Amino acid sequence: MKPFLLADIEAAVRSSWGADTTTPEYRPRWTPGNPARDQCGVTALVLHDLLGGDLVRGEVRVDGVRTDYHWWNRLGPGTEIDLTREQFAPEEIVTGGTVIPRPPEIVRLREEYELLRGRVLELLHGHG
């Protein structure tokens, strides 16, 4: 099997986002103008499937108060991939970064994860 380029993975992920892959409770605020919004958890899981490494969780803070969590991937020392960082407004600051073990079963966001994963794999295998 031909290996995927990181650029191909990124393009497949970005073109696979939609309102139906975002966090359900935040779905009403998702727009095509900010497609990365609330896609971080499922995106981090799909990248973990493809690239391995660690899942990392930080806190999103506004005026020092935690308003949410943010997820991204760490492939090794000094190598992090965060395809959804641009979702945040200037007042939303991501702090910290703790490695979180992947749960043995995805319960929360399972449908959204499976939908995003399926789309990404279809694009990668269809254009490989």
N, CA, C and O atoms as CSV, one atom per row, in Angstrom:
chain,resi,resn,atom,element,x,y,z
A,1,MET,N,N,0.831,-1.182,0.000
A,1,MET,CA,C,0.000,0.000,0.000
A,1,MET,C,C,0.877,1.246,0.000
A,1,MET,O,O,1.849,1.330,0.751
A,2,LYS,N,N,0.540,2.181,-0.817
A,2,LYS,CA,C,1.277,3.439,-0.906
A,2,LYS,C,C,1.017,4.290,0.341
A,2,LYS,O,O,-0.139,4.457,0.731
A,3,PRO,N,N,2.063,4.833,0.976
A,3,PRO,CA,C,1.849,5.658,2.168
A,3,PRO,C,C,1.170,6.983,1.805
A,3,PRO,O,O,1.331,7.507,0.703
A,4,PHE,N,N,0.421,7.493,2.753
A,4,PHE,CA,C,-0.249,8.776,2.554
A,4,PHE,C,C,0.690,9.908,2.920
A,4,PHE,O,O,1.471,9.794,3.865
A,5,LEU,N,N,0.618,10.986,2.184
A,5,LEU,CA,C,1.333,12.202,2.539
A,5,LEU,C,C,0.507,12.970,3.564
A,5,LEU,O,O,-0.723,12.932,3.531
A,6,LEU,N,N,1.185,13.666,4.474
A,6,LEU,CA,C,0.478,14.456,5.469
A,6,LEU,C,C,-0.428,15.485,4.788
A,6,LEU,O,O,-1.528,15.752,5.271
A,7,ALA,N,N,0.018,16.056,3.683
A,7,ALA,CA,C,-0.799,17.030,2.948
A,7,ALA,C,C,-2.077,16.384,2.436
A,7,ALA,O,O,-3.130,17.021,2.426
A,8,ASP,N,N,-1.999,15.128,2.009
A,8,ASP,CA,C,-3.194,14.421,1.536
A,8,ASP,C,C,-4.157,14.138,2.685
A,8,ASP,O,O,-5.372,14.258,2.532
A,9,ILE,N,N,-3.606,13.763,3.831
A,9,ILE,CA,C,-4.438,13.508,5.004
A,9,ILE,C,C,-5.135,14.790,5.429
A,9,ILE,O,O,-6.337,14.794,5.694
A,10,GLU,N,N,-4.377,15.878,5.493
A,10,GLU,CA,C,-4.967,17.161,5.889
A,10,GLU,C,C,-6.076,17.574,4.932
A,10,GLU,O,O,-7.149,17.986,5.374
A,11,ALA,N,N,-5.837,17.470,3.645
A,11,ALA,CA,C,-6.855,17.844,2.654
A,11,ALA,C,C,-8.097,16.972,2.795
A,11,ALA,O,O,-9.216,17.478,2.708
A,12,ALA,N,N,-7.920,15.680,3.009
A,12,ALA,CA,C,-9.061,14.772,3.159
A,12,ALA,C,C,-9.866,15.110,4.402
A,12,ALA,O,O,-11.096,15.117,4.362
A,13,VAL,N,N,-9.185,15.390,5.505
A,13,VAL,CA,C,-9.882,15.736,6.741
A,13,VAL,C,C,-10.653,17.041,6.562
A,13,VAL,O,O,-11.843,17.111,6.868
A,14,ARG,N,N,-9.980,18.063,6.070
A,14,ARG,CA,C,-10.628,19.369,5.934
A,14,ARG,C,C,-11.836,19.316,4.999
A,14,ARG,O,O,-12.837,19.989,5.248
A,15,SER,N,N,-11.757,18.536,3.940
A,15,SER,CA,C,-12.882,18.479,3.011
A,15,SER,C,C,-13.999,17.561,3.512
A,15,SER,O,O,-15.075,17.517,2.915
A,16,SER,N,N,-13.757,16.834,4.593
A,16,SER,CA,C,-14.755,15.914,5.137
A,16,SER,C,C,-15.561,16.498,6.292
A,16,SER,O,O,-16.559,15.912,6.711
A,17,TRP,N,N,-15.135,17.649,6.807
A,17,TRP,CA,C,-15.881,18.271,7.897
A,17,TRP,C,C,-17.239,18.752,7.415
A,17,TRP,O,O,-17.397,19.164,6.266
A,18,GLY,N,N,-18.199,18.695,8.296
A,18,GLY,CA,C,-19.525,19.239,8.024
A,18,GLY,C,C,-20.256,19.414,9.335
A,18,GLY,O,O,-19.749,19.033,10.390
A,19,ALA,N,N,-21.432,19.981,9.276
A,19,ALA,CA,C,-22.235,20.135,10.487
A,19,ALA,C,C,-22.503,18.779,11.139
A,19,ALA,O,O,-22.634,18.683,12.360
A,20,ASP,N,N,-22.582,17.736,10.317
A,20,ASP,CA,C,-22.893,16.404,10.843
A,20,ASP,C,C,-21.710,15.712,11.513
A,20,ASP,O,O,-21.887,14.650,12.110
A,21,THR,N,N,-20.506,16.285,11.430
A,21,THR,CA,C,-19.350,15.700,12.122
A,21,THR,C,C,-18.926,16.530,13.328
A,21,THR,O,O,-17.966,16.176,14.012
A,22,THR,N,N,-19.613,17.601,13.591
A,22,THR,CA,C,-19.266,18.450,14.724
A,22,THR,C,C,-19.964,17.961,15.994
A,22,THR,O,O,-20.857,17.115,15.931
A,23,THR,N,N,-19.561,18.486,17.124
A,23,THR,CA,C,-20.157,18.143,18.406
A,23,THR,C,C,-21.637,18.525,18.388
A,23,THR,O,O,-21.965,19.686,18.144
A,24,PRO,N,N,-22.539,17.571,18.642
A,24,PRO,CA,C,-23.977,17.836,18.473
A,24,PRO,C,C,-24.503,19.066,19.212
A,24,PRO,O,O,-25.285,19.835,18.652
A,25,GLU,N,N,-24.086,19.256,20.447
A,25,GLU,CA,C,-24.643,20.391,21.195
A,25,GLU,C,C,-24.183,21.744,20.636
A,25,GLU,O,O,-24.801,22.774,20.904
A,26,TYR,N,N,-23.103,21.732,19.863
A,26,TYR,CA,C,-22.618,22.973,19.261
A,26,TYR,C,C,-22.977,23.074,17.783
A,26,TYR,O,O,-22.630,24.056,17.128
A,27,ARG,N,N,-23.663,22.076,17.257
A,27,ARG,CA,C,-23.982,22.029,15.828
A,27,ARG,C,C,-24.653,23.300,15.313
A,27,ARG,O,O,-24.333,23.737,14.207
A,28,PRO,N,N,-25.567,23.911,16.063
A,28,PRO,CA,C,-26.226,25.119,15.548
A,28,PRO,C,C,-25.261,26.279,15.264
A,28,PRO,O,O,-25.580,27.147,14.452
A,29,ARG,N,N,-24.100,26.313,15.908
A,29,ARG,CA,C,-23.171,27.427,15.666
A,29,ARG,C,C,-22.129,27.104,14.594
A,29,ARG,O,O,-21.303,27.956,14.266
A,30,TRP,N,N,-22.155,25.880,14.041
A,30,TRP,CA,C,-21.205,25.521,12.993
A,30,TRP,C,C,-21.604,26.192,11.685
A,30,TRP,O,O,-22.783,26.246,11.333
A,31,THR,N,N,-20.595,26.706,10.965
A,31,THR,CA,C,-20.847,27.311,9.654
A,31,THR,C,C,-19.730,26.916,8.705
A,31,THR,O,O,-18.615,26.645,9.150
A,32,PRO,N,N,-20.002,26.878,7.402
A,32,PRO,CA,C,-18.945,26.598,6.430
A,32,PRO,C,C,-17.834,27.653,6.452
A,32,PRO,O,O,-16.721,27.398,5.991
A,33,GLY,N,N,-18.139,28.832,6.988
A,33,GLY,CA,C,-17.125,29.883,7.091
A,33,GLY,C,C,-16.059,29.585,8.137
A,33,GLY,O,O,-14.967,30.152,8.082
A,34,ASN,N,N,-16.357,28.708,9.085
A,34,ASN,CA,C,-15.396,28.273,10.099
A,34,ASN,C,C,-15.555,26.758,10.249
A,34,ASN,O,O,-16.023,26.284,11.284
A,35,PRO,N,N,-15.163,25.990,9.209
A,35,PRO,CA,C,-15.446,24.555,9.194
A,35,PRO,C,C,-14.755,23.751,10.281
A,35,PRO,O,O,-15.207,22.653,10.602
A,36,ALA,N,N,-13.666,24.265,10.863
A,36,ALA,CA,C,-12.952,23.540,11.915
A,36,ALA,C,C,-13.656,23.626,13.262
A,36,ALA,O,O,-13.301,22.906,14.195
A,37,ARG,N,N,-14.654,24.503,13.371
A,37,ARG,CA,C,-15.315,24.729,14.663
A,37,ARG,C,C,-15.920,23.441,15.206
A,37,ARG,O,O,-16.730,22.785,14.552
A,38,ASP,N,N,-15.504,23.102,16.417
A,38,ASP,CA,C,-16.026,21.953,17.158
A,38,ASP,C,C,-15.803,20.619,16.446
A,38,ASP,O,O,-16.594,19.688,16.592
A,39,GLN,N,N,-14.723,20.539,15.679
A,39,GLN,CA,C,-14.343,19.295,15.002
A,39,GLN,C,C,-13.120,18.654,15.658
A,39,GLN,O,O,-12.665,17.604,15.205
A,40,CYS,N,N,-12.582,19.260,16.710
A,40,CYS,CA,C,-11.274,18.832,17.212
A,40,CYS,C,C,-11.253,17.417,17.763
A,40,CYS,O,O,-10.298,16.683,17.509
A,41,GLY,N,N,-12.275,17.009,18.508
A,41,GLY,CA,C,-12.253,15.669,19.100
A,41,GLY,C,C,-12.259,14.572,18.055
A,41,GLY,O,O,-11.433,13.660,18.102
A,42,VAL,N,N,-13.191,14.655,17.108
A,42,VAL,CA,C,-13.272,13.616,16.085
A,42,VAL,C,C,-12.068,13.668,15.146
A,42,VAL,O,O,-11.595,12.631,14.682
A,43,THR,N,N,-11.577,14.867,14.867
A,43,THR,CA,C,-10.398,15.007,14.000
A,43,THR,C,C,-9.179,14.377,14.664
A,43,THR,O,O,-8.420,13.659,14.012
A,44,ALA,N,N,-8.985,14.638,15.951
A,44,ALA,CA,C,-7.841,14.059,16.671
A,44,ALA,C,C,-7.915,12.537,16.669
A,44,ALA,O,O,-6.889,11.870,16.540
A,45,LEU,N,N,-9.114,11.980,16.810
A,45,LEU,CA,C,-9.265,10.523,16.802
A,45,LEU,C,C,-8.949,9.931,15.423
A,45,LEU,O,O,-8.286,8.898,15.328
A,46,VAL,N,N,-9.419,10.580,14.367
A,46,VAL,CA,C,-9.141,10.082,13.012
A,46,VAL,C,C,-7.642,10.175,12.719
A,46,VAL,O,O,-7.072,9.246,12.147
A,47,LEU,N,N,-7.002,11.269,13.097
A,47,LEU,CA,C,-5.556,11.385,12.892
A,47,LEU,C,C,-4.811,10.341,13.710
A,47,LEU,O,O,-3.802,9.802,13.254
A,48,HIS,N,N,-5.295,10.050,14.907
A,48,HIS,CA,C,-4.689,9.011,15.741
A,48,HIS,C,C,-4.785,7.654,15.051
A,48,HIS,O,O,-3.843,6.862,15.097
A,49,ASP,N,N,-5.928,7.386,14.409
A,49,ASP,CA,C,-6.082,6.143,13.643
A,49,ASP,C,C,-5.025,6.043,12.548
A,49,ASP,O,O,-4.432,4.984,12.339
A,50,LEU,N,N,-4.797,7.152,11.854
A,50,LEU,CA,C,-3.913,7.155,10.689
A,50,LEU,C,C,-2.432,7.291,11.030
A,50,LEU,O,O,-1.582,6.723,10.343
A,51,LEU,N,N,-2.120,8.040,12.088
A,51,LEU,CA,C,-0.729,8.395,12.361
A,51,LEU,C,C,-0.194,7.886,13.696
A,51,LEU,O,O,1.015,7.900,13.926
A,52,GLY,N,N,-1.084,7.437,14.572
A,52,GLY,CA,C,-0.638,7.000,15.895
A,52,GLY,C,C,-0.307,8.185,16.773
A,52,GLY,O,O,-0.901,9.254,16.630
A,53,GLY,N,N,0.633,8.008,17.675
A,53,GLY,CA,C,1.033,9.086,18.570
A,53,GLY,C,C,0.106,9.192,19.764
A,53,GLY,O,O,-0.503,8.209,20.188
A,54,ASP,N,N,0.008,10.405,20.302
A,54,ASP,CA,C,-0.788,10.654,21.505
A,54,ASP,C,C,-1.930,11.607,21.198
A,54,ASP,O,O,-1.835,12.457,20.312
A,55,LEU,N,N,-3.009,11.449,21.948
A,55,LEU,CA,C,-4.096,12.424,21.954
A,55,LEU,C,C,-3.792,13.429,23.053
A,55,LEU,O,O,-3.447,13.049,24.172
A,56,VAL,N,N,-3.918,14.700,22.735
A,56,VAL,CA,C,-3.603,15.759,23.689
A,56,VAL,C,C,-4.845,16.622,23.897
A,56,VAL,O,O,-5.539,16.975,22.943
A,57,ARG,N,N,-5.114,16.957,25.164
A,57,ARG,CA,C,-6.253,17.813,25.493
A,57,ARG,C,C,-5.785,19.035,26.258
A,57,ARG,O,O,-5.067,18.931,27.252
A,58,GLY,N,N,-6.206,20.191,25.777
A,58,GLY,CA,C,-5.948,21.443,26.470
A,58,GLY,C,C,-7.257,22.098,26.857
A,58,GLY,O,O,-8.334,21.597,26.533
A,59,GLU,N,N,-7.160,23.207,27.542
A,59,GLU,CA,C,-8.360,23.949,27.934
A,59,GLU,C,C,-8.491,25.189,27.072
A,59,GLU,O,O,-7.499,25.837,26.738
A,60,VAL,N,N,-9.730,25.512,26.714
A,60,VAL,CA,C,-10.025,26.759,26.023
A,60,VAL,C,C,-10.497,27.733,27.092
A,60,VAL,O,O,-11.431,27.447,27.840
A,61,ARG,N,N,-9.847,28.876,27.153
A,61,ARG,CA,C,-10.183,29.872,28.181
A,61,ARG,C,C,-10.521,31.211,27.537
A,61,ARG,O,O,-9.911,31.634,26.556
A,62,VAL,N,N,-11.512,31.853,28.127
A,62,VAL,CA,C,-11.880,33.217,27.750
A,62,VAL,C,C,-11.858,34.028,29.037
A,62,VAL,O,O,-12.569,33.712,29.991
A,63,ASP,N,N,-11.049,35.060,29.058
A,63,ASP,CA,C,-10.880,35.883,30.262
A,63,ASP,C,C,-10.513,35.032,31.472
A,63,ASP,O,O,-10.970,35.288,32.586
A,64,GLY,N,N,-9.677,34.012,31.239
A,64,GLY,CA,C,-9.192,33.169,32.321
A,64,GLY,C,C,-10.137,32.072,32.771
A,64,GLY,O,O,-9.791,31.289,33.655
A,65,VAL,N,N,-11.323,31.997,32.183
A,65,VAL,CA,C,-12.317,30.999,32.582
A,65,VAL,C,C,-12.384,29.912,31.518
A,65,VAL,O,O,-12.480,30.202,30.325
A,66,ARG,N,N,-12.333,28.636,31.965
A,66,ARG,CA,C,-12.431,27.535,31.011
A,66,ARG,C,C,-13.831,27.498,30.424
A,66,ARG,O,O,-14.826,27.445,31.147
A,67,THR,N,N,-13.890,27.528,29.096
A,67,THR,CA,C,-15.171,27.464,28.390
A,67,THR,C,C,-15.349,26.148,27.648
A,67,THR,O,O,-16.469,25.794,27.278
A,68,ASP,N,N,-14.252,25.414,27.425
A,68,ASP,CA,C,-14.330,24.172,26.659
A,68,ASP,C,C,-12.974,23.473,26.746
A,68,ASP,O,O,-12.055,23.939,27.419
A,69,TYR,N,N,-12.876,22.353,26.054
A,69,TYR,CA,C,-11.605,21.647,25.880
A,69,TYR,C,C,-11.255,21.640,24.402
A,69,TYR,O,O,-12.126,21.781,23.544
A,70,HIS,N,N,-9.974,21.475,24.117
A,70,HIS,CA,C,-9.501,21.377,22.739
A,70,HIS,C,C,-8.588,20.158,22.633
A,70,HIS,O,O,-7.771,19.900,23.517
A,71,TRP,N,N,-8.743,19.408,21.526
A,71,TRP,CA,C,-7.972,18.179,21.299
A,71,TRP,C,C,-7.093,18.323,20.073
A,71,TRP,O,O,-7.480,18.959,19.093
A,72,TRP,N,N,-5.891,17.721,20.130
A,72,TRP,CA,C,-5.001,17.650,18.981
A,72,TRP,C,C,-4.086,16.445,19.145
A,72,TRP,O,O,-4.274,15.653,20.068
A,73,ASN,N,N,-3.109,16.292,18.276
A,73,ASN,CA,C,-2.253,15.102,18.263
A,73,ASN,C,C,-0.790,15.465,18.460
A,73,ASN,O,O,-0.317,16.506,18.005
A,74,ARG,N,N,-0.087,14.571,19.154
A,74,ARG,CA,C,1.371,14.678,19.317
A,74,ARG,C,C,1.970,13.395,18.771
A,74,ARG,O,O,1.666,12.300,19.243
A,75,LEU,N,N,2.829,13.545,17.767
A,75,LEU,CA,C,3.443,12.371,17.142
A,75,LEU,C,C,4.766,12.005,17.785
A,75,LEU,O,O,5.232,10.874,17.645
A,76,GLY,N,N,5.364,12.923,18.471
A,76,GLY,CA,C,6.634,12.692,19.145
A,76,GLY,C,C,7.097,14.005,19.747
A,76,GLY,O,O,6.411,15.017,19.605
A,77,PRO,N,N,8.238,14.017,20.413
A,77,PRO,CA,C,8.735,15.258,21.006
A,77,PRO,C,C,8.860,16.357,19.944
A,77,PRO,O,O,9.560,16.196,18.944
A,78,GLY,N,N,8.176,17.460,20.178
A,78,GLY,CA,C,8.266,18.601,19.278
A,78,GLY,C,C,7.463,18.476,17.997
A,78,GLY,O,O,7.552,19.346,17.131
A,79,THR,N,N,6.675,17.405,17.853
A,79,THR,CA,C,5.884,17.221,16.635
A,79,THR,C,C,4.413,17.088,16.990
A,79,THR,O,O,3.951,16.027,17.408
A,80,GLU,N,N,3.690,18.182,16.817
A,80,GLU,CA,C,2.267,18.199,17.096
A,80,GLU,C,C,1.510,18.582,15.838
A,80,GLU,O,O,1.989,19.370,15.023
A,81,ILE,N,N,0.316,18.011,15.690
A,81,ILE,CA,C,-0.548,18.315,14.558
A,81,ILE,C,C,-1.888,18.749,15.125
A,81,ILE,O,O,-2.523,18.030,15.896
A,82,ASP,N,N,-2.300,19.941,14.724
A,82,ASP,CA,C,-3.579,20.481,15.173
A,82,ASP,C,C,-4.261,21.117,13.965
A,82,ASP,O,O,-3.985,22.264,13.611
A,83,LEU,N,N,-5.150,20.358,13.343
A,83,LEU,CA,C,-5.824,20.849,12.144
A,83,LEU,C,C,-7.006,21.752,12.456
A,83,LEU,O,O,-7.609,22.311,11.540
A,84,THR,N,N,-7.350,21.906,13.730
A,84,THR,CA,C,-8.536,22.696,14.072
A,84,THR,C,C,-8.225,23.937,14.913
A,84,THR,O,O,-9.146,24.580,15.416
A,85,ARG,N,N,-6.982,24.273,15.069
A,85,ARG,CA,C,-6.610,25.413,15.928
A,85,ARG,C,C,-7.220,26.722,15.438
A,85,ARG,O,O,-7.509,27.609,16.242
A,86,GLU,N,N,-7.421,26.853,14.120
A,86,GLU,CA,C,-7.923,28.122,13.579
A,86,GLU,C,C,-9.396,28.365,13.897
A,86,GLU,O,O,-9.928,29.424,13.566
A,87,GLN,N,N,-10.058,27.411,14.530
A,87,GLN,CA,C,-11.471,27.586,14.857
A,87,GLN,C,C,-11.731,28.676,15.879
A,87,GLN,O,O,-12.844,29.193,15.969
A,88,PHE,N,N,-10.708,29.032,16.653
A,88,PHE,CA,C,-10.917,29.895,17.802
A,88,PHE,C,C,-10.871,31.380,17.468
A,88,PHE,O,O,-10.101,31.825,16.617
A,89,ALA,N,N,-11.720,32.130,18.164
A,89,ALA,CA,C,-11.706,33.591,18.083
A,89,ALA,C,C,-10.499,34.097,18.881
A,89,ALA,O,O,-9.969,33.369,19.721
A,90,PRO,N,N,-10.062,35.330,18.630
A,90,PRO,CA,C,-8.870,35.840,19.329
A,90,PRO,C,C,-8.967,35.781,20.853
A,90,PRO,O,O,-7.950,35.603,21.523
A,91,GLU,N,N,-10.161,35.925,21.407
A,91,GLU,CA,C,-10.302,35.905,22.868
A,91,GLU,C,C,-10.300,34.499,23.456
A,91,GLU,O,O,-10.237,34.336,24.675
A,92,GLU,N,N,-10.368,33.484,22.598
A,92,GLU,CA,C,-10.338,32.097,23.059
A,92,GLU,C,C,-8.895,31.608,23.044
A,92,GLU,O,O,-8.296,31.464,21.979
A,93,ILE,N,N,-8.341,31.355,24.216
A,93,ILE,CA,C,-6.941,30.976,24.364
A,93,ILE,C,C,-6.859,29.505,24.785
A,93,ILE,O,O,-7.473,29.096,25.771
A,94,VAL,N,N,-6.092,28.717,24.023
A,94,VAL,CA,C,-5.886,27.316,24.373
A,94,VAL,C,C,-4.683,27.237,25.307
A,94,VAL,O,O,-3.604,27.739,24.992
A,95,THR,N,N,-4.882,26.600,26.457
A,95,THR,CA,C,-3.814,26.468,27.443
A,95,THR,C,C,-3.581,24.993,27.754
A,95,THR,O,O,-4.447,24.145,27.539
A,96,GLY,N,N,-2.392,24.718,28.265
A,96,GLY,CA,C,-2.064,23.363,28.688
A,96,GLY,C,C,-1.876,22.427,27.521
A,96,GLY,O,O,-1.662,22.851,26.385
A,97,GLY,N,N,-1.956,21.187,27.810
A,97,GLY,CA,C,-1.779,20.141,26.824
A,97,GLY,C,C,-1.383,18.861,27.536
A,97,GLY,O,O,-0.196,18.583,27.710
A,98,THR,N,N,-2.362,18.091,27.944
A,98,THR,CA,C,-2.147,16.861,28.684
A,98,THR,C,C,-2.436,15.671,27.783
A,98,THR,O,O,-3.456,15.640,27.094
A,99,VAL,N,N,-1.542,14.693,27.787
A,99,VAL,CA,C,-1.778,13.471,27.025
A,99,VAL,C,C,-2.896,12.687,27.716
A,99,VAL,O,O,-2.855,12.435,28.920
A,100,ILE,N,N,-3.892,12.313,26.917
A,100,ILE,CA,C,-5.046,11.571,27.420
A,100,ILE,C,C,-5.071,10.213,26.713
A,100,ILE,O,O,-5.078,10.164,25.483
A,101,PRO,N,N,-5.085,9.114,27.468
A,101,PRO,CA,C,-5.146,7.795,26.820
A,101,PRO,C,C,-6.434,7.655,26.005
A,101,PRO,O,O,-7.504,8.101,26.420
A,102,ARG,N,N,-6.304,7.029,24.847
A,102,ARG,CA,C,-7.483,6.792,24.011
A,102,ARG,C,C,-8.385,5.784,24.710
A,102,ARG,O,O,-7.927,4.733,25.157
A,103,PRO,N,N,-9.662,6.110,24.798
A,103,PRO,CA,C,-10.575,5.140,25.435
A,103,PRO,C,C,-10.696,3.894,24.575
A,103,PRO,O,O,-10.595,3.974,23.351
A,104,PRO,N,N,-10.914,2.727,25.209
A,104,PRO,CA,C,-11.026,1.490,24.440
A,104,PRO,C,C,-12.229,1.502,23.500
A,104,PRO,O,O,-12.217,0.845,22.459
A,105,GLU,N,N,-13.262,2.249,23.872
A,105,GLU,CA,C,-14.440,2.371,23.016
A,105,GLU,C,C,-14.857,3.832,22.974
A,105,GLU,O,O,-14.881,4.509,24.001
A,106,ILE,N,N,-15.183,4.312,21.786
A,106,ILE,CA,C,-15.637,5.693,21.645
A,106,ILE,C,C,-17.141,5.697,21.871
A,106,ILE,O,O,-17.899,5.099,21.107
A,107,VAL,N,N,-17.556,6.367,22.912
A,107,VAL,CA,C,-18.973,6.431,23.242
A,107,VAL,C,C,-19.515,7.786,22.803
A,107,VAL,O,O,-20.440,7.863,21.994
A,108,ARG,N,N,-18.929,8.855,23.345
A,108,ARG,CA,C,-19.360,10.202,22.983
A,108,ARG,C,C,-18.823,10.514,21.583
A,108,ARG,O,O,-17.655,10.250,21.297
A,109,LEU,N,N,-19.631,11.052,20.747
A,109,LEU,CA,C,-19.273,11.439,19.377
A,109,LEU,C,C,-18.962,10.246,18.471
A,109,LEU,O,O,-18.281,10.402,17.457
A,110,ARG,N,N,-19.449,9.068,18.824
A,110,ARG,CA,C,-19.165,7.882,18.014
A,110,ARG,C,C,-19.675,8.036,16.584
A,110,ARG,O,O,-18.944,7.750,15.636
A,111,GLU,N,N,-20.921,8.484,16.419
A,111,GLU,CA,C,-21.483,8.654,15.071
A,111,GLU,C,C,-20.680,9.658,14.262
A,111,GLU,O,O,-20.375,9.426,13.092
A,112,GLU,N,N,-20.343,10.768,14.891
A,112,GLU,CA,C,-19.599,11.827,14.197
A,112,GLU,C,C,-18.199,11.342,13.817
A,112,GLU,O,O,-17.716,11.613,12.718
A,113,TYR,N,N,-17.555,10.623,14.737
A,113,TYR,CA,C,-16.234,10.060,14.468
A,113,TYR,C,C,-16.285,9.079,13.299
A,113,TYR,O,O,-15.476,9.162,12.375
A,114,GLU,N,N,-17.240,8.150,13.345
A,114,GLU,CA,C,-17.332,7.149,12.285
A,114,GLU,C,C,-17.643,7.782,10.931
A,114,GLU,O,O,-17.145,7.330,9.900
A,115,LEU,N,N,-18.462,8.820,10.938
A,115,LEU,CA,C,-18.792,9.517,9.695
A,115,LEU,C,C,-17.550,10.215,9.121
A,115,LEU,O,O,-17.251,10.090,7.934
A,116,LEU,N,N,-16.830,10.953,9.984
A,116,LEU,CA,C,-15.620,11.645,9.525
A,116,LEU,C,C,-14.571,10.634,9.070
A,116,LEU,O,O,-13.961,10.807,8.015
A,117,ARG,N,N,-14.361,9.594,9.847
A,117,ARG,CA,C,-13.365,8.573,9.498
A,117,ARG,C,C,-13.690,7.934,8.146
A,117,ARG,O,O,-12.804,7.761,7.309
A,118,GLY,N,N,-14.943,7.590,7.939
A,118,GLY,CA,C,-15.352,6.984,6.677
A,118,GLY,C,C,-15.108,7.894,5.486
A,118,GLY,O,O,-14.628,7.452,4.442
A,119,ARG,N,N,-15.441,9.166,5.649
A,119,ARG,CA,C,-15.227,10.129,4.560
A,119,ARG,C,C,-13.745,10.291,4.240
A,119,ARG,O,O,-13.347,10.297,3.075
A,120,VAL,N,N,-12.937,10.422,5.287
A,120,VAL,CA,C,-11.495,10.617,5.098
A,120,VAL,C,C,-10.886,9.401,4.419
A,120,VAL,O,O,-10.129,9.544,3.460
A,121,LEU,N,N,-11.206,8.212,4.901
A,121,LEU,CA,C,-10.636,6.999,4.301
A,121,LEU,C,C,-11.089,6.828,2.855
A,121,LEU,O,O,-10.309,6.391,2.009
A,122,GLU,N,N,-12.331,7.165,2.570
A,122,GLU,CA,C,-12.821,7.078,1.195
A,122,GLU,C,C,-12.025,8.014,0.278
A,122,GLU,O,O,-11.639,7.629,-0.826
A,123,LEU,N,N,-11.790,9.218,0.733
A,123,LEU,CA,C,-11.010,10.161,-0.070
A,123,LEU,C,C,-9.568,9.703,-0.247
A,123,LEU,O,O,-9.014,9.794,-1.343
A,124,LEU,N,N,-8.963,9.212,0.825
A,124,LEU,CA,C,-7.567,8.782,0.744
A,124,LEU,C,C,-7.411,7.552,-0.149
A,124,LEU,O,O,-6.483,7.479,-0.955
A,125,HIS,N,N,-8.301,6.607,-0.006
A,125,HIS,CA,C,-8.188,5.383,-0.815
A,125,HIS,C,C,-8.697,5.586,-2.230
A,125,HIS,O,O,-8.251,4.913,-3.160
A,126,GLY,N,N,-9.629,6.510,-2.393
A,126,GLY,CA,C,-10.179,6.772,-3.710
A,126,GLY,C,C,-9.266,7.566,-4.609
A,126,GLY,O,O,-9.374,7.504,-5.834
A,127,HIS,N,N,-8.352,8.327,-3.989
A,127,HIS,CA,C,-7.451,9.179,-4.774
A,127,HIS,C,C,-5.993,8.792,-4.596
A,127,HIS,O,O,-5.099,9.579,-4.910
A,128,GLY,N,N,-5.745,7.587,-4.095
A,128,GLY,CA,C,-4.377,7.177,-3.777
A,128,GLY,C,C,-3.599,6.649,-4.886
A,128,GLY,O,O,-2.438,6.281,-4.706
